[in-house]
């Protein structure tokens, strides 16, 4: 095998982006329960040799920045898939460039979507295809999607959710392997698993041991508050059972409604395009009565956002005061109607979703403050839900604010609602090729956003056979257990022992921490962790408290103070210069040589002059005269710090005689001399590298290093497209 074929991405250039693009394959017969992603970038990766081909297996490589596979190995994978009765991998055209450990470069022009199965769970892995027999390398993005956790102490590894624990398997080269061909037989897919209980399995549980459990059980009388909590949850369950419609939309054409109708459910949509003028009071009363009869599980309110921010901040100056007042009145009428229906929806026991652009003005409106204090507002980026421009293919970021009644929705969307920052955005302006405004196009929800919201709210997924009440989902969260159960759980029925995963335990801890956070008056993260430590809480609870995010606290967060800065100005050469003393590393150990640093504000031309003695007014005056004014002439303005040599009478008289206006910055306000300070730091970085290569041993060699550094820095191209030497002299030194 060649070095290229056995290349492993063990030294990827930098960490991967926050997330990767997900892909689904329609040819897979089973339900896709996980998706691995190939992190595809137009950058260079360096590989090292050492892997051997393992068809049917995936090699875990935590140092690999992306997932890849050799073309020969892919063909073997396809043969194995066909033997299992599965479709072959689907390939698409996509160019990626790789660099291997032997210096060889290769251009990959394909990416394959490979169906795989881990202990019966079917999924898809995207892998870049290179030539040769390189094995399927599972890079960091794919390992993160699979939730791989390696335990070298027990020689086991866990993956997927709920976690599957298996023993570590290695090949002859010592790499960790994952069997990706554990498909279930076709006959077993149609039969229910014997280990999974049916819906009515509780009625068929053997009654052996019931008397023993009854003897150890002890009834506990619930308090009035706990009883109210249970009654509220039962009412909510009865409301969902009696609901005739899954979703209702206000100020929106059918979007969520069309999605639920695909699954045999019903929905309502009230918008001007459907003939519902919700600014009319009679129409509002009619819609209110329809909602009371329909009792939708989810109420989606998205009032018109055209005149609530964004481009309206500029367009309002072209409207008359009367027009602006009319638009404000209409916006407030829409918002008041939405708020009234949200309160009625909460009284009926349903959930609500209020959507509006993140920079919109309604989030600060008085009508919404009570709901905002109770539920908060969190942000999502629509580019994370595949909002793309149909003309250019670029994403629209479009920050959107969401207010939800279900407190678990932000947690469910935590890792998928923000921009992954691995793509380019198009600004929301102009028109599309078809003539439609871009602002109107981005106002439409994407199918992915609609499906994600419905899954997050569990719309239409309630179980009519379930009779147990989940106390953790109640706002009060009262806990009622048997008195002899110290663990906080009721005894399990015989034959079905409870085996809760870590994720379920963490969800319970997070719910309890959220309640504690609200009851303590929303303390800071540091105070929350300190209280838990003093209360002898578990380490896991303290760790999760440090990661706790509260939407109410985020909306009431104080603005951060701006960093001190100085406003830049553009001047001609020698119109304004700055002077400071910079200490450079000398040719002896622990030696610091003082140097006079002079920088022109207009062209960034810099002169660094070693003086080898402590600065004084005479030394600074002589340096300025001989090293700057002798060839550039006297400047119009000179800015220095407030050190004694700079404010001395000798320096002041010299500047007055030369026609120079002096400026001293305030004490401890170094940012007012920021340009000189930054260029001095830049000069010091270049100078340290030069000294590391030259190793000066005396004054002459030190001065040569300063001169070479000064020439190199003044020859570097700045942001304006020209170097300081080109701006001053017209060309760089040859």
N, C-alpha and C positions, 0 to 999 in steps of 0.2 A: 504494500500500500504506500502511496506517495504521501508526502507531508501535507499536501493540500487535501487529500481525501480523508486523512485522519485528523483534520484541523479541529480544534476546540476553541470556542470563544472564551478563553480563560482570562483574557486581559482586555475586556471591552473598554472602549474609550468613554469613561464617565457613566454615571447612573442613567437608567432609562427614564423616560417621561413618566408622569404620574399614572397614566393609564394607557391602554392600547385599544385599537379598534376591534370590535367584536364581529364575528362572522357566523352565519348559520348556513347549514347545508340542507336543501330540500330533499335530497335523495336518501337521507337516512330514515329508515322506517321507524326507529324507536324515538321516543321523546328525548330531546336534547336536554340534559341536566347540567352540563357545564360546557364552557367554551374556553379553550386556550388561545392565546393571541400571539402572533409574531410581531415583535417590535421592529417595524420597518422604518429606516431612516436613510437619508441620502448622506451618509457619513462613512468614515473609514473605521474598520475593526481590525485588530491585530490578533492572530490566532497562533496557537502552538500545537505541535503534533503530539500524538500519543493515544488517540482513540481507535477502537476497532469497531467494525460494523456489527450491529446486533439487530437484525431484521425482526420486526414485531415488538421491539422494546424501545423505550425512550431513555436517553441518558440524561441524568440530572446534572446540570452544569450551572452552578450559581454564579460563576464568573462570566457567563455568556450573556451578552447584551441583547440577543435576539434568538429566535428559534429557527433552525435551518436543518436541511436534510440533503443528502447526496441523491443524484438522479438514479443511480443504480439501486440504492437502498429504497427509494420511492417505488421503483418497479417491483421490488420484492414485497413491499407493503401492499401494493395493489393485488398481487397474487394471493397474499394471505387473506386480504379482505374478500376476494372472490371466493376463496375456499369456505369462508364463513357466511357466504351468501350476501355479502354487502357490496355496495357500489364502490367503485374505485375513487381515488382522490380527484377532486376537481381542481384544475389549474387555471390561473389567470395571469395575464401579462403585467409585470411590474419589475422595474429595474432597480437593482441594489448592487453596490460595489463592495467587495471584501478584500482585505489584505491579510495574508497568512504569515506565520512566524518565519518562514524562509524568504520573506520579501516578495513572494509572488502575489500578483493581483488577479482577481477574477470578477467578472461582471455577471451577476445573476439576473436573469430576465423573466423568471416565473416565481409565483408563490402558489403553493398547493394547500388545499383545505382537506385535511386527512381525517376521516371518521375513525374514532378510537373508542375503546370501552375499558373501564377500570372497575373490576368486580361487578359487571353488569350495568354500570352507569355509562350511558352513551354520550359522547360529546364530540367536538371538532377542534382540531389544532391547526392553526395557520403556520406554515413553515416556508421560509425562502429556500428555493431549490438551487443547489450548486452542482457542478459536474463531479463524478466520481462516486466513491462508496462511503462517504461520510455518514455516520449514523444520525438518527433523529436526536438533535441536541435540544433539550428543553431549557430555554433561556429564562432569565429572571422574570420577564412579564408573564410567561406561561406558568411558571411556578407560583407566582402570586395569584393568578386566576384559579389555580388548583388548590390553593391554601396548603402548600406542602410544608410540613414541619418535620425536621430531622432530629432524632434523638440518638446520638452516638453512644450514650451511656447504656441504653437498653437495646441498641442495634435495631431500632424500629423507626418507621416513618408514617406520618399521618397525612391525609389529603382529603379534599372535598368536604362538603358540608351536607349532612352530618359526617363527622370525621370517620375515615376508614383507616384502620391501623394494620399495617403489614410489616413483615420482617424485611430488613434491608437485603437486597440481592445485588451482587457485584459480578462483573465479568472478569476475564483473565487480566485485563488492564487495570482492574481495581476501581472502575467507575460504577456509581450507583445506577441501577436500572429500574424501570417501571414497566410492567407488562401492560401493553396497550391493546391486547387482542382478547380480552376477557368478555367476549360477547355471550349473551344468553342464547341458548338454542331457540329456534323459531317456535317450537312447540311449547316451550316454557314461558314465552312471552304472553300467550293468551290465557294461561292458567294463573290464578292468584297464588301468590307465594304462601307457603304454609306457615312461615314465620310472621306474616303480617295479618293481624286480626281483621275480620270483616266488620261491617258497620254494626251488625247485631251480635258481635262476638261476646259482648258483656252478658247477654242473656244466656249464653251457652257455657259460661265458666263453671267448672265443677264446684259444688258447694262443700267439698271436703275442707275442713278446717275453719268453717264459718263460725262455729261455736267458740273456737279458741280466739278468733279475732274479736268476736263480740264481747268476750270476757275482758279483754284488755282495752276496749274502747270505753271512753268516758265522755258523756255529753257536756258541752260547755255552753252556757247561756250567752248569747250575743248581746252587746250593748245596743242602745237605741241608734247610735250613729252607724254601727255595723249593720243593723237591720235596714236602715234607710239605704245604705250602700247596696245591699243585696236586692232590695226592691227596685232600685233604680236600674240595676243591671238586668233584672228579669223583665222590666218594662221595655228596656232597649231591645232585648231579644224578641219580645212579643211584637215590638214595632217592626223589626226587620222581617219577621214572619208574615205580618199583615201588610207589608208594603207591596203595592201593586206595580210600582215603577222603581227601577234601580237608580236612575239618575234623572235630574232635571237641570236645564241650563237657562240662565238669565242673560240677556243681551248677547246671545251667541247663537249662530246657526247650528244645526245638528252636527256635532262632532263626537262628543261622548255618546250621544244617543245612537248614532250609526254603529259605533263599536259594540255596544251592548246588544243591539238588535241582531248583530251577526251571530250571537250565541243564544238567541231565542228569548231575550229579555226585552223589556220595554223602557222607553225613555221619553222625556219631554224637552222641547226646545222653544224658547220664547225670544224672538228677535224681530226687528223691524222688517227683515227680509222674509220672515214667515207671516207678516201681516200683524204683528203684535207691537203696537206703539206703547211702550212701557212708560212714556212720559205722560200719558193720559191717565187720569185718576180712575176712570171707569174701567179701563183695561187693567190697571193695577189691581183693583178689587176682584176682577174676574180671574186673573192669574193667581191671586192669593187663595181664592176658593178652590181652584183646581189643584194647587199644591197641597192644601189641607186634605183633599179627598185622595190624592195620589200617594201621599206620604213617601216621597222618594228617599232611598237610602243615602244618596249623595246629592247635594245642591251645589252646582257650579255657578258662581257669579263672576262675570268678567265685564264690568261696565266699560263703555267706550273710552279709549285712552287717547283719542286723536288730539284733544285739547287739554291734556293734563300734564304736559311736560314734553321733553324732547324738542322737536322742531317748533313746537308752540312757543317755547321760550324766545324764539326769534320772530316768529310770525305775529305775536301779539302786539308788537310795536307798529305793525302796519294796519291794525284794526282801530276802529273808533272806540272811545270809552263805552258807548252803548253796546257795541258788538261784543266787547270783552265781558261786560256785565251779563249779557244774555248767555254767553257760553259758560260762564262760571255758575249761573243759576241752573242751567241744564245739567251740568256735571254734578252739582250737589243734589239735585233731584234724583238722578240715577243712583248716586251713592246712598242716599237716605232709603230708597226703595230696597236696595240690596241689603243694607244693614237690617232693615225691618224683617225681610224674609229670612235672613240668617238667624235672627233671634227666634223667629217662629220655627225654623228648622231645628234649632237646639231644643226648643220646648217639645217638639214632636219626638225627639230622641234620635234624630239623624245626624249625619256629618255634613260639613260644608267645606268648600274650597273657594277662596277668593283670590283671583289672579289679576295682576296689573304689572306694568313695567316697573323695574326696580327704582329708577329715578323719578317715578311719578309723584305728583303732589298730593295724591289722595292719602298716602300713608301718614301724612302729617295733618290731615283734616280732623276737625273736632268730632265729626260723626263717628270716626273709626277708632278713637283713642281707647274707649273702654274695651273693645274687642282686641285691640293691639296689646294692651297691658295684660290681658288674660292669655292670649294665644301666641302673641309675637308674630314676627314676619321673618322668613328666611329666603335666601336667594338661590335661584337656579339659573344656569346658562343654557339657552335653547340649542346652542351648538352641540351640547352633550346629548341632545335628542335628535340629531341628524337634521338640523335646520340648515339647508344648503341653498346657494344661489343656483337656479336652473341654467343660467347662462355660463357662468365661470366655474361652477363646482366648488367655490369657496364657501366656508361656513359663515353664518351670521351668529355672532355671540349672543346678542340681545339678552342682557341681564333682566330677569323676571322675578318679581316678588310674589311669594305665596303665603297665604294665611290659611291654616287648616285647623280643624277642631280635634282631629285625631293626633295625639302627641307622639304616636309611634311612626307617623309618616316621615318626619324629618330624619329619624334614625334609619329608616329603610332606604331613603334616598341619599344618605350621607356620602357614599362612595361613588355616586353616579350622576350627581346633579350639577357638578361644576365643570368648567372647561378643562379638558385634559392638557391643554397647552402644548399640543403636538401638531397643530395645524395653523394655517393662516386665515384671518378673518377679513370679510368684506364689510366696509362701512354701510350703514343703513341710510342710503341716500340715492337719489336719482330714480331711474326707471329701468325696467327689464326690457328685453328686446321686443316682447309682445306688447309693450305700452303700459303694463301695469306698474304702479308705483311700488318701490321696494318696501316702503313702510306698510303698505296694504298686504303685501305678500308675507311678510314676517309676522303679521297679526294672526295668521292661520296656524293652528296647532298641528304639529307633525303626528303621524300615526304612532310613532314610538312614545311621544309624550303622553298621548291619550291612554295607551295601553299601560304605561308605567304608573300613571296616576290611579287607574282603576285597580291595578294589582296592589298598589300601596294602601289604598283604602279598603281592600278586600271586598270590593263590590261584587255581589252575586256569589260569593264564596262561603257564605255562612252555612252551617250544617243544621238542617232542620231536625236531625235525630239527636243532636247534642243537648243534654240537660244540665251539664256541669257549668257552674258560674266561675269565670276567671276573675278573681278579686284583684289581680295585678293590673287589669285594664281599667279599673274604676278610678275616678279622680281622687277619692278618699283613701283607697287602698287599705281597707280594713282586712285583717287576716284572722280567720277562724279555723282552728285546728283542734285535733283531739288533745286532751290534756296530757296524755302519756307520750305524745310524739314530740320530742325535744328538737327534732330537726326542722320542724315547721311544715311537714308534709303529712298528709293522711295516709294510713296504711294502705298498701296496694292490694288489689285482688290477687288471690292465689292463681298462679299460672301465667300472670302477666306482670312481672317485676318491672319497676320503673328504672329506666336507664337514661337519665337526662344527660345531654351533651354539655360541653363547656359553653357553647353559645347560648343555650337555654338558661343556664345558671347566670351567665353574664347579663342576659336580658332582664332577669328578675332583680339582679343587683342594681342595674341601671335604673329600673323603675323605682326602686326604693331610694336610690340616691337622688333621683329627680324630685321625689316627694320631700325628702329631707332638705334639699336645696330650697324648695319653695317655702317650707315651713320655717326655715331659719332666716327668711327675708332675703334670699338670693345673695349669699356671701360670695366673696371672691374664691377662685380656685385654691389659692394658698391657704385661706382661712378654712375652707372646707376640708382640705387634707389635714390641717393641724387639728381640727375638731375630731376627725376620725381617728387620728393617731392617739390623741389623749383618751378617746373612748375605747381604745384597744380593738379597733376594727381589723378585719383581715387585710393582708397585704394586697389581695386582688381588689378589694373594695377601695382601698386607697389609690391603687393604680387607675381604676376606672373613674374615680372622682377627679383625678388629674386630667382625664380626657373628656369630662362632662361638658356638654355644650348646651347652653340655655338660650333660646331665641329671645326671651324677654330681656336678659342681660345684654345680649348683642345689640338689641334695638335701643337700649338706654346707655350704651357705652359712651363715655366721654371722648370727645375728639382728641387725638394725639397732638401734642405741641409740635409746631413746625421747626425743623432744624434751622439754626441761624445761617444766613447766607447773605451774600452781597450781590446786588443786581449788576450784571455785566454790561459794559458799554463798549461800543465800537469806535475806535479813534484811529487817526492816521499815525504813522510811525513817528515816534519821539514826541507825541503829544502828551502822553501820560506814561510815566514809568514808576515802578515800585522798587524799593531797595530794602534788603534785610541781610542779616548775618546768618549764614548757614554753616554748621559744623559737620565736616566730612571725616570719615575714618582715615587716619594717617598711615604711614608706612611702618610704624612700630605698634606693638600691642597696647591696647587701651589708649591710643593717642587720638585726639580730636583736633583737627586743624580748622581754625576759623576762616571762612571765605565770605567775601562780599557778593551777594546774589542780587543782580540787577535784571529786571524783566520788563519788557515793553508791553503795555496793555493792548495795543492795537494789533501787533504782529506776533507776539509771544517770543520775540527775539530775546535770548538770554545770554548774559555774560557772568561767569563765575570767576572771581579773582581771589586766589589764596593770599592771605596777609601774614600768616604765621605769628602774629602778635595779637594781644588783646585789642579789641576795637576801641577806637577813640575818635573824637571829632576830627582831628587832623588826618588820621589814617583814612577815614571815610571820605573826607573832602578830597584828599589826594587821589584816592581810587576812583571816585566819580569823575574827577577832572581828567585823569590820565587814561582811564580805561573805557570811558563812555563819551564824554564831551569832546575828547580829542578827535574823534572820527564821526560821531553822530550829531554833535552840537548840543547846546543846552536844551533840555526838555521844557515844556510849558508847565507841567505839573509833576511833582515828586511826592509820593506817598511812602511813609516810613512808620515804624512803630514808635511808641513813646519812650524808648530807651534814652538814657542820659546823653550819649553822644549825638543822637538825632535832634534833641531839643536844646542843644547847647547854643551859646551865643555865636561861637565861631562858625558852626554849620549854618545858622540862620543868616549871618552876615554874608557868607559865601553865596547862598542861594539868592539873597536880595540883590547882590551885586551882579549876578549872572542872569537876573530876570526870571527866576524859577519860583513858582508858587508852591510852597510846602504844605503838606497835609499830614497830620499825625492821627493815627487811629486811637480809639479809646482803649483804656487799660483792660486786659483780659478779653479783648474782642479780636482774636486772631483771624476770624473769618472776614473781617473788613480788609485784611491783607491776603485774602484767600488765594488769589491768582499767583502771587509770589510764593506763598507757602506751598501750593500744589506743585508748581514747577520746580521748586527746590526739592521736594520729595521725589519727583520724577527724575531729576538730575541725579539724586543720591542713589536711586535704584540702578540706573545705568552705570554710574561710577563704581559701585560695588562689584558689578560683573566685570568691568574692565580691570579693576585691581586684582580680582581673583584670577584673571588670566595673565596679567603682566607681573604682579608682585613687586611693586616699587620698593626700593631700599633707601632712597635719599630724596632730597628736596627736588632735584632736577627731574627725576623719574616721576615724582608725584605731580609736578607741574605739567609734565607731558600727558599724564593720564587725565588731568583736568581739562587740558586743551583738546584732547581727542574726544572726550565725552561731550564737551561743549559743541564741537563741530558736528558730531553725530546727531545730537539732539536738535540743533538748529536746522539740520538737513531733513528731519523727519516731516512727512506730510501731515498737516493738521486736518481738522474737519472741514475747513474751507477749501480744501483741495490743493493747497500750496504750502510749502515749507516756509518757516520764517526767513531763511536766506533768499528764497525766491521772492517773497514779498518786499524785502528790503533792498536786495542787490539785483534782483531780476533773474538770478540763476543760482543753482547749488554749486558749492566749490567742487572743482574737478579733482 
